[in-house]
Structures are given as structure tokens and as C-alpha cells.
Amino acid sequence: MDSKHLKHFVTVADFGHFTQAAAALHIAQPALSISIKKFEQQLGMTLFRRSERKVELTDEGKVLYKHAKRVLQQIDDAKLAMDELKGLEKGEVRLGAPSMMGSYFFPQVLMAFKSRYPNLKLTLVEAGISTIRKMLLNGELDIGVINQNADLPDDLETDHLLRSEMVAVVGKEHPFAEKDSVSFAEFFAQDLVMFKDGYFHRDYLEEQARQHQLELDCSFETNLLPLILSIVRREFAITALLELVTQHEADIVGIPFEHPVKMELALAWRKGGYLSIAERTFIEFVKDFRQ
């Protein structure tokens, strides 16, 4: 049983006439008659009572008609869904980003993308980069922001997103606020408020502490960026964040490290994985937006 036979059967039933049904289907009437006869032979039952003036459904035909209408509607719905997806009328983009990017870079991008493609669904998950990498590989995310400086799994493909500097961040009255740069020794001598393990700048600073044989005194740990900023503003501790945060927040100051820390951030997705039209469009949109 194929969809062509079902369509022919339903059209004849709707018109109650072979000639009119053939015209609606844009095929010759003898071809339609042969198609219906083959279909009846396949099923081993008669579907229509034929007379000179009209064609009527048999009891068996009436039962099949209800099912055939539903099947053809589902096929039409599937075709429509595919056509709408091609036209970016439907689809979903699941994006993973660290909280700094999610709070300061992507809001404008997502709103602009949503304005252009209002029927697409956007899901933004904030997480540490190590978590994002795992979620990408597990298929829980379609696209993620990762640190291109770090060793990348062979299973991921990347496209450069932006370069941002990691800076020491202090309250505006902190003694460091007037400095041109800060050494790692000076930084690690302070009380620190940090994201938890798994966030790229936390991992980087822990590595720097090990290399310089310095102690990382983490007085506060939280994944809540607003809380980190509040603690820094009240000068209970200092932290290190991407420079783009200090460009958008009042009452905090960003000071470069003596040896500048440049972060290369990239969009990533599973290598060999299927990227939908919506996802590919989003990647291109972000690349155009950053220029």
C-alpha cells in the first residue's frame, strides 16, 4: 500500500466519478481506473460500487477511507513541516554559552536573530565550557561556545567567534584600580571570588597558580555572575573576567595582567553531526553580526 494508491482512492471517493477525479489528479481516466483496480487486487477486496452515473464506496471502502484521509493528511503535514523548515518557518537552535557570553554578547545577537526569524525557537543554556563540550558530544546542544586555546576533542568542529582579554576585576576604590597592569603574584595574594570548576577562566587561573607556585585563595565560589559582581563592587574580593564584562558594568574596573591573557572563543558543533538549516543559518548570522 503506497501513498499514490491512497491518494487516487480518496480522490475518486471524494468526486464519486472517475473522469472528474482523473482531471483533478492530472492523469488520464484509464490510468486512474487501472490504478484503482490494482489497489483492489492488492487488498483482495472491492472498494467501489460502479454504475454508469456514479461511483460509491463499499462498506470496506468506507472503513479504508477514514484511515486513508488521516494518512494523507499526515503526509501533507510532514511535507509542510519540511517546506517550512526550508523557509526557516520552523526549527530550533540549542546554544550553550558561558555566563559572561550569555549575559553580554548573545542577548543582542539572539534578539536580532529572533526578529529576522520569528518562528524559530532559541534555547540558550548557560554552563561552563567543559560542560558545554560534553553536552555537544552527547547531543544535548547543537552549538556551543568553547575556548579555542584549549585542547579540542577530535569530535568537534569550530569556527572562530571572537577574541577577548581576561582581566583582573576590582571595585573602583580598590588599590589596584589605578594600576596599569597586575602581576599574577599580586592577583593571587588577594581574596578571590571565582566561578566553580569547569569554567574556562577558573581552569586557566588554577593552571597559572600551579605554574607560578602560588596559592589560589578562593574566598567565594559561585556560578552566579551577578553575585560575583556584587561581591567585587563591595570589595569583599576581586576576580578575573572577560574584558567585555567591564565594558558594560559600572563601579568595577578591569586591569590587564602583566602578561596579557587573550582568550580565543569559538562556536563549536559535533563533527559529522547533522546541522539543520536553522542551525547553519544561526552560525552564519552570528559570524555576520560580530563584524
C-alpha positions in Angstrom: 0.0 0.0 0.0 1.6 3.3 -1.1 0.6 6.9 -0.9 -0.2 7.2 -4.6 -2.8 4.5 -4.4 -4.3 6.1 -1.3 -4.5 9.5 -3.0 -6.1 8.0 -6.1 -8.6 6.1 -3.9 -9.6 9.2 -1.8 -9.9 11.4 -4.8 -12.3 9.0 -6.6 -14.3 8.7 -3.4 -14.5 12.5 -3.0 -15.7 13.1 -6.5 -17.8 10.0 -6.9 -16.7 10.0 -10.5 -13.6 8.6 -12.3 -13.4 11.2 -15.0 -13.6 14.2 -12.6 -11.1 12.5 -10.2 -8.7 11.9 -13.1 -8.9 15.6 -14.1 -8.2 16.7 -10.5 -5.2 14.4 -10.3 -4.0 15.4 -13.8 -3.8 11.9 -15.1 -5.8 10.0 -17.8 -9.0 8.4 -16.7 -8.0 4.9 -18.0 -4.8 5.2 -15.9 -6.8 6.0 -12.8 -9.1 3.1 -13.4 -6.1 0.7 -13.7 -4.6 2.2 -10.5 -7.8 1.6 -8.5 -8.2 -1.9 -9.9 -4.6 -2.8 -8.9 -5.2 -1.4 -5.5 -8.3 -3.5 -5.0 -6.4 -6.6 -6.1 -3.6 -5.8 -3.6 -6.1 -5.6 -0.8 -8.2 -8.5 -2.0 -11.5 -6.5 -1.7 -13.8 -4.3 -3.7 -13.6 -0.6 -2.7 -16.2 0.9 -5.1 -19.6 0.0 -6.5 -19.5 1.2 -10.1 -22.5 2.3 -12.1 -22.9 4.4 -15.3 -23.7 7.6 -13.4 -21.7 7.4 -10.2 -19.2 5.5 -8.0 -20.0 4.7 -4.4 -17.8 3.3 -1.6 -18.5 -0.2 -0.5 -18.6 -0.9 3.3 -14.9 -2.0 3.1 -14.1 1.2 1.1 -15.8 3.4 3.8 -13.6 1.9 6.5 -10.4 2.4 4.4 -11.5 6.0 3.5 -11.3 7.2 7.1 -7.8 5.8 7.6 -6.6 6.9 4.1 -7.7 10.5 4.8 -5.7 10.5 8.1 -2.6 9.0 6.4 -2.7 11.5 3.5 -3.1 14.4 6.0 -0.1 13.2 8.0 1.9 13.0 4.8 0.9 16.5 3.8 1.7 17.8 7.3 5.2 16.2 7.0 5.8 17.8 3.7 4.6 21.2 5.0 6.9 20.9 8.0 9.9 20.2 5.7 8.9 23.1 3.4 8.5 25.4 6.4 11.9 24.3 7.8 13.5 25.1 4.4 11.9 28.5 4.6 13.1 28.9 8.3 9.5 28.9 9.4 10.1 26.1 12.0 13.1 24.7 13.8 15.1 25.1 17.0 18.6 26.2 17.9 20.0 24.9 21.2 23.0 27.0 22.1 25.4 26.6 25.1 27.4 29.6 26.3 29.4 30.6 29.4 27.6 33.1 31.6 29.7 36.0 30.5 28.9 35.4 26.9 25.3 34.6 27.6 24.9 37.8 29.6 26.9 40.3 27.5 27.4 39.0 23.9 24.4 36.9 23.0 21.4 38.9 24.1 21.7 41.3 21.2 22.5 38.5 18.8 19.6 36.4 19.9 17.1 39.3 19.7 18.3 40.3 16.3 18.1 36.7 15.0 14.6 36.3 16.5 13.5 39.5 14.8 14.6 38.2 11.5 13.3 34.6 12.0 10.4 35.0 14.5 9.1 31.4 14.2 12.4 29.7 15.1 12.8 28.6 18.7 16.0 29.6 20.5 17.2 27.8 23.6 20.3 29.3 25.5 21.9 27.1 28.1 24.5 28.8 30.4 27.3 26.5 31.5 31.0 26.1 31.9 33.0 25.3 28.8 33.9 21.8 29.9 30.2 21.1 30.4 29.3 22.6 27.1 31.8 20.4 25.4 30.3 17.3 27.0 26.7 18.4 26.1 27.8 19.0 22.5 29.3 15.5 22.2 26.2 14.0 23.9 23.8 15.7 21.5 22.2 17.8 24.2 23.3 21.0 22.5 23.5 21.8 18.8 26.1 24.7 19.0 28.3 25.8 21.9 30.9 28.5 22.7 34.2 27.0 23.7 37.8 28.1 24.4 39.8 27.6 21.2 43.0 27.9 23.2 42.3 24.6 25.0 42.8 21.1 23.6 39.8 20.4 21.4 38.2 17.0 21.1 38.6 15.5 17.6 34.8 15.1 17.6 34.2 18.9 17.4 34.4 21.3 14.6 34.9 25.0 15.4 34.6 28.4 13.8 36.3 31.4 15.4 33.9 33.7 17.2 35.8 36.5 18.9 39.0 37.3 20.8 38.6 38.8 24.3 41.1 39.6 27.0 40.8 38.2 30.5 41.5 41.0 33.1 41.6 41.3 36.8 38.3 42.9 38.0 38.2 45.1 41.2 35.9 47.6 42.8 36.5 51.3 41.8 38.0 52.1 45.2 40.3 49.1 45.3 44.1 49.9 45.3 44.5 48.0 42.0 42.0 50.3 40.3 44.7 52.9 39.4 47.3 50.3 38.2 48.1 49.8 34.5 48.6 46.1 35.0 48.6 43.4 37.7 51.0 40.5 38.1 49.8 37.0 38.9 51.6 37.2 42.3 49.7 40.4 43.2 46.4 38.9 41.9 46.7 35.6 43.8 47.7 37.4 47.0 44.1 38.8 47.2 40.8 37.2 48.4 39.2 35.9 45.2 35.6 35.3 44.1 35.6 32.7 41.3 33.3 30.6 39.2 33.3 26.9 40.1 35.5 24.3 38.4 34.7 23.8 34.7 34.6 27.5 33.7 37.5 28.3 31.3 38.9 31.3 33.2 38.8 29.3 36.5 40.7 26.5 34.9 43.2 28.9 33.4 43.9 30.7 36.6 44.4 27.5 38.5 46.9 26.4 35.9 48.7 29.8 36.3 48.8 29.4 40.1 50.4 26.0 39.7 53.0 27.2 37.2 53.9 30.1 39.4 53.8 28.0 42.5 51.2 30.4 44.0 48.2 29.7 46.2 44.8 30.5 44.8 42.8 31.7 47.8 39.2 31.3 46.7 37.1 33.0 49.4 33.8 32.8 47.4 32.7 30.3 44.8 29.5 30.8 42.8 28.3 30.4 39.2 26.0 33.4 39.6 27.7 36.3 37.7 25.5 39.0 39.3 26.6 37.7 42.8 30.3 37.8 41.7 29.9 41.4 40.5 28.2 42.4 43.7 31.0 40.9 45.9 33.6 42.8 43.8 31.7 46.1 44.0 31.5 45.8 47.7 35.3 45.0 47.7 35.0 41.7 49.6 37.1 40.1 46.9 38.4 40.5 43.4 38.0 38.3 40.4 39.1 37.8 36.7 36.5 38.1 33.9 36.5 38.8 30.2 37.0 42.5 29.4 33.6 42.7 27.7 32.0 42.5 31.2 33.8 45.6 32.5 32.7 47.5 29.4 29.1 47.0 30.4 29.2 47.3 34.2 29.6 50.4 36.3 31.6 50.6 39.6 34.1 47.9 38.6 37.5 48.3 36.9 39.3 45.9 34.7 43.1 45.8 34.8 45.2 43.8 32.3 47.6 41.2 33.6 51.3 41.9 33.1 51.3 39.1 30.6 48.1 39.7 28.7 45.7 36.8 28.7 44.0 36.6 25.3 41.0 34.2 25.0 40.1 32.8 21.6 36.4 31.9 21.7 34.8 29.8 19.0 31.4 28.3 18.0 31.6 24.5 18.1 29.4 21.6 16.9 29.8 17.9 16.5 32.0 16.9 13.7 30.0 14.8 11.2 26.8 15.6 13.1 23.7 16.9 11.3 23.3 20.7 11.3 19.8 21.8 10.5 19.1 24.7 8.2 18.1 26.7 11.2 21.4 25.9 13.0 23.5 26.7 9.9 21.7 29.9 9.4 22.3 30.9 13.1 26.1 30.2 12.7 26.2 32.4 9.7 24.1 35.1 11.4 26.5 35.2 14.4 29.5 35.5 12.1 27.9 38.4 10.2 26.8 40.0 13.4 30.3 40.1 15.0 31.7 42.0 12.0 
